[in-house]
Amino acid sequence: MPQIAIYIDDKLSKKLNKAIKVSGKSRSKWVADLIEAKLQDEWPEDFFELAGSWEGEETPEEIMATIRKGLDQAERREDLS
């Protein structure tokens, strides 16, 4: 199984340790789950039942791209704080 080594600063390490402790998972499992979630391209269960419940021209893919972009920006802002 491949392994990954990353280097993070002390502030991020403290945040990471808190999140891992709360989750009850091992560090490796927590990080692997996060990576899997970030790379997942499947729609959540029952997502398409929402189809037609919003107005607009955007496709579901465009909406998800906008959401992902917003999440990435929020993470960057959090890193700066």
C-alpha positions as CSV (number, residue, x, y, z in Angstrom):
1,M,0.0,0.0,0.0
2,P,1.5,3.4,-0.9
3,Q,2.4,5.8,1.8
4,I,2.4,9.6,1.8
5,A,4.6,11.9,3.8
6,I,3.5,15.5,4.3
7,Y,4.9,18.5,6.2
8,I,2.7,20.9,8.1
9,D,3.3,23.7,10.5
10,D,2.5,23.5,14.2
11,K,-0.7,25.4,14.0
12,L,-2.2,23.1,11.4
13,S,-0.8,20.1,13.3
14,K,-2.7,21.1,16.4
15,K,-6.0,21.5,14.4
16,L,-5.4,18.2,12.8
17,N,-4.8,16.4,16.1
18,K,-8.0,17.9,17.6
19,A,-10.1,16.7,14.5
20,I,-8.5,13.3,14.6
21,K,-9.2,12.9,18.4
22,V,-12.8,13.9,17.9
23,S,-13.3,11.4,15.1
24,G,-12.0,8.5,17.0
25,K,-10.0,7.3,14.0
26,S,-6.4,6.7,13.5
27,R,-4.4,9.5,11.9
28,S,-3.9,7.5,8.7
29,K,-7.6,6.5,8.4
30,W,-8.7,10.1,9.0
31,V,-6.4,11.5,6.3
32,A,-7.3,8.6,3.9
33,D,-11.0,9.3,4.4
34,L,-10.5,13.0,3.8
35,I,-8.6,12.4,0.6
36,E,-11.2,9.9,-0.6
37,A,-14.0,12.4,0.1
38,K,-12.2,15.2,-1.7
39,L,-11.6,13.0,-4.8
40,Q,-15.1,11.4,-4.9
41,D,-16.9,12.3,-8.1
42,E,-20.1,10.5,-7.2
43,W,-23.3,12.4,-6.4
44,P,-24.7,11.9,-2.9
45,E,-27.6,9.5,-2.6
46,D,-31.0,11.1,-3.5
47,F,-29.2,14.1,-5.1
48,F,-31.1,13.9,-8.3
49,E,-34.4,13.9,-6.5
50,L,-33.7,17.6,-6.1
51,A,-33.7,18.1,-9.9
52,G,-36.1,20.7,-10.9
53,S,-36.4,22.2,-7.4
54,W,-34.1,25.1,-8.3
55,E,-34.3,27.7,-10.9
56,G,-31.4,28.7,-13.1
57,E,-29.4,27.7,-16.2
58,E,-26.5,25.9,-14.5
59,T,-26.1,22.2,-14.9
60,P,-25.5,20.0,-11.9
61,E,-21.8,19.7,-12.8
62,E,-21.5,23.5,-12.9
63,I,-23.2,23.9,-9.6
64,M,-20.8,21.3,-8.0
65,A,-17.8,23.1,-9.6
66,T,-19.0,26.3,-8.0
67,I,-19.5,24.6,-4.6
68,R,-16.0,23.0,-4.8
69,K,-14.4,26.3,-5.7
70,G,-16.1,27.9,-2.7
71,L,-14.9,25.2,-0.4
72,D,-11.4,25.6,-1.6
73,Q,-11.5,29.3,-1.1
74,A,-13.0,28.9,2.4
75,E,-10.1,26.5,3.3
76,R,-7.6,29.0,2.1
77,R,-9.2,31.7,4.2
78,E,-9.1,29.4,7.2
79,D,-5.4,28.7,6.6
80,L,-4.7,32.4,6.8
81,S,-6.5,32.8,10.2
